[in-house]
């Protein structure tokens, strides 16, 4: 895995997981299988992301995971630059890797991710994810005022 930078996973967070499975399966032909965190999203036999439930009252959102060779160091740099590690500190996910969910100063969320040696290797596939767009400030007036459903 590269030291930093590429988006390597996408996690759909929704209150109604069954409805998300129905919708995205119908639109893109994605398949969903149970895993310890919710569901894995598979396209053409390749795992391209995940889906899991959010607590009632939280917004539905996609969370991108960014590859990091040292999740703890990335989390420390994010905090020093004005971000917040939403879990307080990085954590291990057995068989997957190390994660640190981070809100940037504009309240956009991403996860710093370091894959475990035996964790799943991200793969590109036709029909998979190809682009990320950061929307901050005026694109989301609620977040521009400093409000966040991730607090």
MDAnalysis code that builds the backbone (N, CA, C; Angstrom):
import MDAnalysis as mda
import numpy as np

u = mda.Universe.empty(453, n_residues=151, atom_resindex=np.repeat(np.arange(151), 3), trajectory=True)
u.add_TopologyAttr("name", ["N", "CA", "C"] * 151)
u.add_TopologyAttr("resid", np.arange(1, 152))
u.add_TopologyAttr("resname", ["UNK", "UNK", "UNK", "UNK", "UNK", "UNK", "UNK", "UNK", "UNK", "UNK", "UNK", "UNK", "UNK", "UNK", "UNK", "UNK", "UNK", "UNK", "UNK", "UNK", "UNK", "UNK", "UNK", "UNK", "UNK", "UNK", "UNK", "UNK", "UNK", "UNK", "UNK", "UNK", "UNK", "UNK", "UNK", "UNK", "UNK", "UNK", "UNK", "UNK", "UNK", "UNK", "UNK", "UNK", "UNK", "UNK", "UNK", "UNK", "UNK", "UNK", "UNK", "UNK", "UNK", "UNK", "UNK", "UNK", "UNK", "UNK", "UNK", "UNK", "UNK", "UNK", "UNK", "UNK", "UNK", "UNK", "UNK", "UNK", "UNK", "UNK", "UNK", "UNK", "UNK", "UNK", "UNK", "UNK", "UNK", "UNK", "UNK", "UNK", "UNK", "UNK", "UNK", "UNK", "UNK", "UNK", "UNK", "UNK", "UNK", "UNK", "UNK", "UNK", "UNK", "UNK", "UNK", "UNK", "UNK", "UNK", "UNK", "UNK", "UNK", "UNK", "UNK", "UNK", "UNK", "UNK", "UNK", "UNK", "UNK", "UNK", "UNK", "UNK", "UNK", "UNK", "UNK", "UNK", "UNK", "UNK", "UNK", "UNK", "UNK", "UNK", "UNK", "UNK", "UNK", "UNK", "UNK", "UNK", "UNK", "UNK", "UNK", "UNK", "UNK", "UNK", "UNK", "UNK", "UNK", "UNK", "UNK", "UNK", "UNK", "UNK", "UNK", "UNK", "UNK", "UNK", "UNK", "UNK", "UNK", "UNK", "UNK"])
u.atoms.positions = np.array([
    [0.843, -1.170, 0.000],
    [0.000, 0.000, 0.000],
    [0.892, 1.238, 0.000],
    [0.562, 2.253, -0.814],
    [1.353, 3.478, -0.814],
    [1.321, 4.141, 0.558],
    [2.336, 4.965, 0.826],
    [2.414, 5.594, 2.139],
    [1.190, 6.428, 2.452],
    [0.750, 7.258, 1.529],
    [-0.431, 8.090, 1.759],
    [-1.146, 8.349, 0.454],
    [-2.389, 8.724, 0.560],
    [-3.049, 9.332, -0.564],
    [-4.229, 8.701, -1.238],
    [-4.154, 7.510, -1.805],
    [-5.282, 7.076, -2.619],
    [-6.492, 6.678, -1.776],
    [-7.661, 6.907, -2.348],
    [-8.880, 6.410, -1.723],
    [-8.935, 4.909, -1.987],
    [-9.117, 4.120, -0.932],
    [-9.051, 2.667, -1.085],
    [-10.319, 1.943, -0.641],
    [-11.276, 2.668, -0.099],
    [-12.506, 2.025, 0.381],
    [-13.571, 3.084, 0.477],
    [-14.817, 2.698, 0.307],
    [-15.955, 3.601, 0.442],
    [-17.004, 2.900, 1.282],
    [-17.439, 3.559, 2.330],
    [-18.410, 2.984, 3.260],
    [-19.696, 3.805, 3.206],
    [-20.799, 3.163, 2.834],
    [-22.106, 3.798, 2.834],
    [-22.708, 3.644, 4.228],
    [-23.076, 4.765, 4.836],
    [-23.657, 4.758, 6.185],
    [-25.106, 5.223, 6.082],
    [-26.050, 4.340, 6.402],
    [-27.477, 4.614, 6.235],
    [-28.282, 4.075, 7.420],
    [-29.449, 4.690, 7.711],
    [-30.284, 4.151, 8.784],
    [-31.034, 2.886, 8.364],
    [-31.337, 2.736, 7.059],
    [-32.086, 1.581, 6.567],
    [-31.200, 0.802, 5.591],
    [-30.431, -0.133, 6.137],
    [-29.473, -0.885, 5.337],
    [-30.173, -1.729, 4.268],
    [-31.315, -2.312, 4.605],
    [-32.038, -3.134, 3.628],
    [-32.473, -2.303, 2.425],
    [-32.913, -1.071, 2.648],
    [-33.324, -0.203, 1.539],
    [-32.121, 0.183, 0.683],
    [-30.981, 0.441, 1.310],
    [-29.771, 0.777, 0.550],
    [-29.339, -0.403, -0.318],
    [-29.394, -1.598, 0.224],
    [-29.046, -2.804, -0.538],
    [-29.966, -2.928, -1.750],
    [-31.260, -2.730, -1.531],
    [-32.224, -2.810, -2.629],
    [-31.919, -1.756, -3.698],
    [-31.746, -0.503, -3.271],
    [-31.545, 0.606, -4.202],
    [-30.260, 0.444, -5.015],
    [-29.122, 0.288, -4.342],
    [-27.844, 0.227, -5.057],
    [-27.695, -1.060, -5.863],
    [-28.314, -2.134, -5.400],
    [-28.319, -3.354, -6.195],
    [-29.071, -3.160, -7.497],
    [-30.216, -2.462, -7.433],
    [-31.020, -2.207, -8.627],
    [-30.333, -1.226, -9.580],
    [-29.690, -0.195, -9.028],
    [-29.088, 0.838, -9.873],
    [-27.787, 0.371, -10.520],
    [-26.889, -0.254, -9.728],
    [-25.559, -0.593, -10.233],
    [-25.285, -2.088, -10.365],
    [-26.194, -2.922, -9.915],
    [-25.964, -4.361, -9.973],
    [-25.007, -4.854, -8.894],
    [-24.777, -4.014, -7.870],
    [-23.877, -4.416, -6.788],
    [-24.511, -5.540, -5.974],
    [-23.655, -6.398, -5.437],
    [-24.098, -7.459, -4.532],
    [-23.591, -7.135, -3.137],
    [-24.325, -7.558, -2.134],
    [-23.995, -7.258, -0.743],
    [-23.919, -8.558, 0.050],
    [-22.848, -8.706, 0.830],
    [-22.705, -9.879, 1.695],
    [-22.417, -9.413, 3.115],
    [-22.936, -10.157, 4.067],
    [-22.735, -9.809, 5.476],
    [-21.264, -9.872, 5.847],
    [-20.842, -8.937, 6.695],
    [-19.514, -8.989, 7.306],
    [-19.643, -8.481, 8.743],
    [-18.560, -8.461, 9.477],
    [-18.601, -8.089, 10.895],
    [-19.076, -6.658, 11.126],
    [-18.884, -5.780, 10.144],
    [-19.235, -4.368, 10.309],
    [-20.567, -4.003, 9.652],
    [-21.148, -4.892, 8.867],
    [-22.377, -4.600, 8.135],
    [-22.463, -5.462, 6.902],
    [-22.203, -4.855, 5.737],
    [-22.210, -5.584, 4.471],
    [-21.037, -5.147, 3.620],
    [-20.480, -6.087, 2.871],
    [-19.484, -5.765, 1.850],
    [-20.214, -5.525, 0.541],
    [-19.718, -4.569, -0.245],
    [-20.288, -4.294, -1.568],
    [-19.355, -4.927, -2.598],
    [-19.919, -5.768, -3.462],
    [-19.141, -6.468, -4.480],
    [-19.684, -6.125, -5.857],
    [-18.758, -5.903, -6.783],
    [-19.131, -5.678, -8.178],
    [-18.237, -6.551, -9.053],
    [-18.865, -7.369, -9.879],
    [-18.143, -8.280, -10.772],
    [-17.116, -9.122, -10.027],
    [-17.507, -9.583, -8.845],
    [-16.651, -10.474, -8.072],
    [-15.567, -9.790, -7.254],
    [-15.504, -8.450, -7.276],
    [-14.476, -7.720, -6.538],
    [-15.145, -6.869, -5.458],
    [-14.658, -6.969, -4.222],
    [-15.175, -6.138, -3.141],
    [-14.704, -4.702, -3.375],
    [-15.669, -3.765, -3.454],
    [-15.334, -2.369, -3.747],
    [-15.682, -1.422, -2.609],
    [-16.344, -1.904, -1.573],
    [-16.714, -1.020, -0.470],
    [-17.555, -1.743, 0.556],
    [-18.190, -0.944, 1.396],
    [-19.010, -1.512, 2.450],
    [-20.237, -0.658, 2.718],
    [-21.164, -1.218, 3.460],
    [-22.369, -0.505, 3.871],
    [-22.675, -0.913, 5.297],
    [-23.075, 0.063, 6.104],
    [-23.421, -0.228, 7.489],
    [-24.441, 0.781, 7.984],
    [-25.085, 0.443, 9.068],
    [-26.141, 1.281, 9.620],
    [-25.566, 2.400, 10.479],
    [-26.222, 3.575, 10.427],
    [-25.904, 4.674, 11.334],
    [-26.972, 4.720, 12.408],
    [-26.640, 5.343, 13.511],
    [-27.599, 5.527, 14.589],
    [-28.711, 6.461, 14.136],
    [-29.888, 6.252, 14.676],
    [-31.020, 7.118, 14.356],
    [-30.640, 8.571, 14.623],
    [-31.017, 9.438, 13.710],
    [-30.735, 10.857, 13.863],
    [-29.472, 11.328, 13.167],
    [-28.591, 10.399, 12.758],
    [-27.389, 10.788, 12.026],
    [-27.691, 10.823, 10.532],
    [-26.978, 11.674, 9.827],
    [-27.181, 11.803, 8.394],
    [-26.639, 10.590, 7.642],
    [-27.317, 10.243, 6.546],
    [-26.814, 9.252, 5.606],
    [-25.627, 9.863, 4.877],
    [-24.574, 9.077, 4.669],
    [-23.396, 9.617, 3.986],
    [-22.501, 8.482, 3.489],
    [-21.637, 8.819, 2.553],
    [-20.556, 7.949, 2.123],
    [-19.303, 8.406, 2.841],
    [-18.517, 7.478, 3.354],
    [-17.255, 7.803, 4.008],
    [-16.110, 7.193, 3.204],
    [-15.227, 8.030, 2.654],
    [-14.066, 7.496, 1.938],
    [-12.938, 7.132, 2.906],
    [-12.217, 6.077, 2.582],
    [-11.050, 5.648, 3.355],
    [-9.808, 5.985, 2.536],
    [-8.815, 6.603, 3.176],
    [-7.593, 7.024, 2.508],
    [-6.429, 6.180, 3.032],
    [-5.645, 5.604, 2.127],
    [-4.512, 4.753, 2.518],
    [-3.467, 5.552, 3.285],
    [-2.989, 4.967, 4.383],
    [-1.928, 5.573, 5.201],
    [-1.007, 4.470, 5.699],
    [0.286, 4.670, 5.546],
    [1.250, 3.696, 6.063],
    [1.274, 3.738, 7.591],
    [1.051, 4.926, 8.177],
    [1.070, 5.098, 9.624],
    [-0.169, 5.888, 10.030],
    [-1.221, 5.173, 10.396],
    [-2.503, 5.792, 10.739],
    [-2.356, 6.724, 11.937],
    [-1.592, 6.316, 12.934],
    [-1.429, 7.153, 14.125],
    [-0.758, 8.481, 13.786],
    [0.249, 8.436, 12.937],
    [0.937, 9.665, 12.533],
    [0.001, 10.549, 11.704],
    [-0.789, 9.950, 10.811],
    [-1.740, 10.725, 10.013],
    [-2.787, 11.375, 10.911],
    [-3.262, 10.633, 11.909],
    [-4.247, 11.189, 12.843],
    [-3.647, 12.355, 13.622],
    [-2.415, 12.210, 14.065],
    [-1.751, 13.294, 14.800],
    [-1.578, 14.529, 13.912],
    [-1.205, 14.324, 12.652],
    [-1.067, 15.462, 11.730],
    [-2.413, 16.126, 11.481],
    [-3.474, 15.327, 11.380],
    [-4.812, 15.883, 11.166],
    [-5.239, 16.742, 12.352],
    [-5.006, 16.261, 13.558],
    [-5.350, 17.031, 14.754],
    [-4.534, 18.323, 14.807],
    [-3.257, 18.240, 14.518],
    [-2.400, 19.430, 14.526],
    [-2.852, 20.458, 13.484],
    [-3.474, 19.982, 12.399],
    [-3.931, 20.872, 11.336],
    [-5.364, 21.361, 11.558],
    [-5.979, 20.975, 12.682],
    [-7.315, 21.453, 13.010],
    [-8.423, 20.438, 12.858],
    [-8.082, 19.189, 12.582],
    [-9.086, 18.137, 12.455],
    [-9.399, 17.491, 13.788],
    [-10.348, 16.565, 13.759],
    [-10.775, 15.856, 14.968],
    [-10.863, 14.367, 14.655],
    [-10.226, 13.537, 15.466],
    [-10.394, 12.084, 15.353],
    [-11.667, 11.761, 16.127],
    [-12.715, 11.352, 15.417],
    [-14.035, 11.221, 16.038],
    [-14.130, 10.129, 17.095],
    [-13.235, 9.164, 17.042],
    [-13.225, 8.089, 18.036],
    [-12.256, 8.386, 19.180],
    [-11.645, 9.558, 19.159],
    [-10.683, 9.924, 20.185],
    [-9.269, 9.528, 19.831],
    [-9.111, 8.344, 19.279],
    [-7.798, 7.867, 18.844],
    [-7.984, 6.760, 17.813],
    [-6.951, 6.457, 17.035],
    [-7.048, 5.363, 16.061],
    [-7.356, 4.031, 16.750],
    [-7.933, 3.124, 15.978],
    [-8.314, 1.821, 16.532],
    [-8.029, 0.719, 15.520],
    [-7.805, -0.488, 16.035],
    [-7.610, -1.663, 15.185],
    [-8.946, -2.332, 14.903],
    [-9.115, -2.802, 13.673],
    [-10.253, -3.624, 13.284],
    [-9.661, -4.977, 12.903],
    [-9.847, -5.996, 13.750],
    [-9.212, -7.292, 13.514],
    [-9.465, -7.846, 12.116],
    [-8.378, -8.264, 11.454],
    [-8.461, -8.849, 10.128],
    [-8.647, -7.831, 9.009],
    [-8.788, -6.554, 9.365],
    [-8.996, -5.500, 8.367],
    [-7.820, -4.537, 8.368],
    [-7.571, -3.898, 9.512],
    [-6.480, -2.932, 9.593],
    [-6.681, -1.933, 10.712],
    [-6.017, -0.803, 10.616],
    [-6.093, 0.252, 11.627],
    [-6.806, 1.442, 11.004],
    [-7.711, 2.062, 11.772],
    [-8.493, 3.168, 11.251],
    [-8.489, 4.353, 12.210],
    [-8.696, 5.524, 11.636],
    [-8.916, 6.746, 12.408],
    [-9.939, 7.584, 11.648],
    [-11.212, 7.579, 12.087],
    [-12.209, 8.446, 11.444],
    [-11.900, 9.901, 11.807],
    [-11.810, 10.760, 10.789],
    [-11.367, 12.139, 11.004],
    [-12.342, 13.119, 10.361],
    [-12.668, 14.171, 11.105],
    [-13.384, 15.322, 10.547],
    [-12.348, 16.379, 10.248],
    [-12.360, 16.905, 9.018],
    [-11.452, 18.005, 8.702],
    [-12.021, 19.300, 9.298],
    [-11.309, 20.424, 9.211],
    [-11.813, 21.658, 9.814],
    [-13.171, 22.118, 9.270],
    [-13.555, 21.669, 8.074],
    [-14.855, 22.015, 7.497],
    [-15.926, 20.978, 7.839],
    [-15.567, 19.983, 8.637],
    [-16.469, 18.913, 9.093],
    [-16.760, 17.850, 8.038],
    [-15.896, 17.719, 7.027],
    [-16.007, 16.610, 6.083],
    [-15.305, 15.407, 6.699],
    [-15.932, 14.244, 6.587],
    [-15.375, 13.062, 7.232],
    [-14.644, 12.180, 6.224],
    [-13.558, 11.568, 6.698],
    [-12.837, 10.532, 5.968],
    [-12.201, 9.633, 7.010],
    [-11.688, 8.505, 6.584],
    [-11.025, 7.582, 7.495],
    [-9.600, 7.351, 7.014],
    [-8.629, 7.628, 7.886],
    [-7.244, 7.234, 7.614],
    [-7.193, 5.726, 7.840],
    [-6.661, 4.987, 6.852],
    [-6.748, 3.535, 6.886],
    [-5.413, 2.885, 6.566],
    [-4.996, 1.984, 7.436],
    [-3.817, 1.164, 7.198],
    [-4.235, -0.287, 7.183],
    [-4.060, -0.947, 6.073],
    [-4.487, -2.339, 5.914],
    [-3.616, -3.276, 6.728],
    [-4.264, -4.216, 7.423],
    [-3.535, -5.265, 8.129],
    [-2.841, -6.156, 7.113],
    [-1.731, -6.782, 7.519],
    [-0.979, -7.653, 6.610],
    [-1.880, -8.721, 5.988],
    [-2.863, -9.210, 6.762],
    [-3.767, -10.238, 6.253],
    [-5.126, -9.665, 5.851],
    [-5.240, -8.321, 5.816],
    [-6.501, -7.668, 5.469],
    [-6.760, -7.689, 3.979],
    [-7.984, -7.376, 3.590],
    [-8.335, -7.379, 2.170],
    [-7.603, -6.282, 1.412],
    [-7.088, -6.624, 0.248],
    [-6.382, -5.648, -0.588],
    [-7.389, -4.932, -1.473],
    [-7.400, -3.596, -1.444],
    [-8.313, -2.861, -2.325],
    [-7.958, -3.106, -3.791],
    [-8.980, -3.203, -4.623],
    [-8.769, -3.442, -6.042],
    [-9.668, -2.528, -6.848],
    [-9.169, -2.048, -7.968],
    [-9.996, -1.271, -8.891],
    [-10.759, -2.240, -9.781],
    [-11.957, -1.855, -10.153],
    [-12.758, -2.699, -11.024],
    [-13.693, -1.836, -11.854],
    [-14.005, -2.250, -13.075],
    [-15.028, -1.518, -13.828],
    [-16.320, -1.497, -13.011],
    [-16.924, -0.337, -12.904],
    [-18.130, -0.199, -12.095],
    [-17.837, 0.157, -10.662],
    [-16.555, 0.286, -10.303],
    [-16.182, 0.667, -8.946],
    [-16.093, 2.177, -8.826],
    [-15.523, 2.644, -7.744],
    [-15.422, 4.073, -7.481],
    [-14.227, 4.665, -8.226],
    [-14.409, 5.852, -8.795],
    [-13.328, 6.455, -9.566],
    [-13.037, 7.902, -9.186],
    [-13.844, 8.528, -8.342],
    [-13.666, 9.953, -8.085],
    [-14.203, 10.290, -6.699],
    [-13.565, 11.240, -6.051],
    [-14.063, 11.811, -4.795],
    [-14.161, 13.310, -4.983],
    [-15.182, 13.920, -4.423],
    [-15.328, 15.377, -4.468],
    [-15.544, 15.863, -3.041],
    [-14.721, 16.815, -2.633],
    [-14.848, 17.422, -1.312],
    [-15.772, 18.619, -1.423],
    [-16.823, 18.625, -0.635],
    [-17.749, 19.757, -0.601],
    [-17.687, 20.363, 0.796],
    [-17.353, 21.636, 0.849],
    [-17.229, 22.313, 2.138],
    [-17.831, 23.708, 2.062],
    [-17.842, 24.371, 3.184],
    [-18.262, 25.770, 3.244],
    [-19.636, 26.012, 2.662],
    [-19.724, 26.823, 1.620],
    [-21.009, 27.214, 1.058],
    [-21.759, 26.057, 0.421],
    [-21.063, 24.987, 0.084],
    [-21.753, 23.827, -0.487],
    [-22.645, 23.166, 0.556],
    [-22.348, 23.369, 1.808],
    [-23.138, 22.795, 2.895],
    [-23.262, 23.835, 4.007],
    [-24.256, 24.722, 3.926],
    [-24.370, 25.817, 4.893],
    [-24.416, 25.339, 6.340],
    [-25.023, 24.182, 6.604],
    [-25.103, 23.675, 7.973],
    [-23.713, 23.419, 8.522],
    [-22.832, 22.803, 7.712],
    [-21.473, 22.547, 8.167],
    [-20.661, 23.834, 8.227],
    [-20.961, 24.790, 7.332],
    [-20.231, 26.058, 7.341],
    [-20.460, 26.797, 8.653],
    [-21.612, 26.558, 9.290],
    [-21.885, 27.185, 10.585],
    [-21.244, 26.405, 11.726],
    [-20.577, 25.297, 11.425],
    [-19.905, 24.515, 12.453],
    [-20.768, 23.423, 13.045],
    [-21.947, 23.187, 12.467],
    [-22.805, 22.107, 12.959],
    [-22.335, 20.786, 12.363],
    [-22.513, 19.721, 13.093],
    [-22.085, 18.428, 12.570],
    [-22.894, 17.316, 13.216],
    [-23.313, 16.350, 12.407],
    [-23.988, 15.193, 12.959],
    [-22.982, 14.144, 13.415],
    [-21.692, 14.422, 13.273],
    [-20.662, 13.467, 13.656],
    [-20.086, 13.768, 15.022],
    [-20.551, 14.814, 15.680],
    [-19.974, 15.214, 16.965],
    [-20.253, 14.200, 18.039],
])
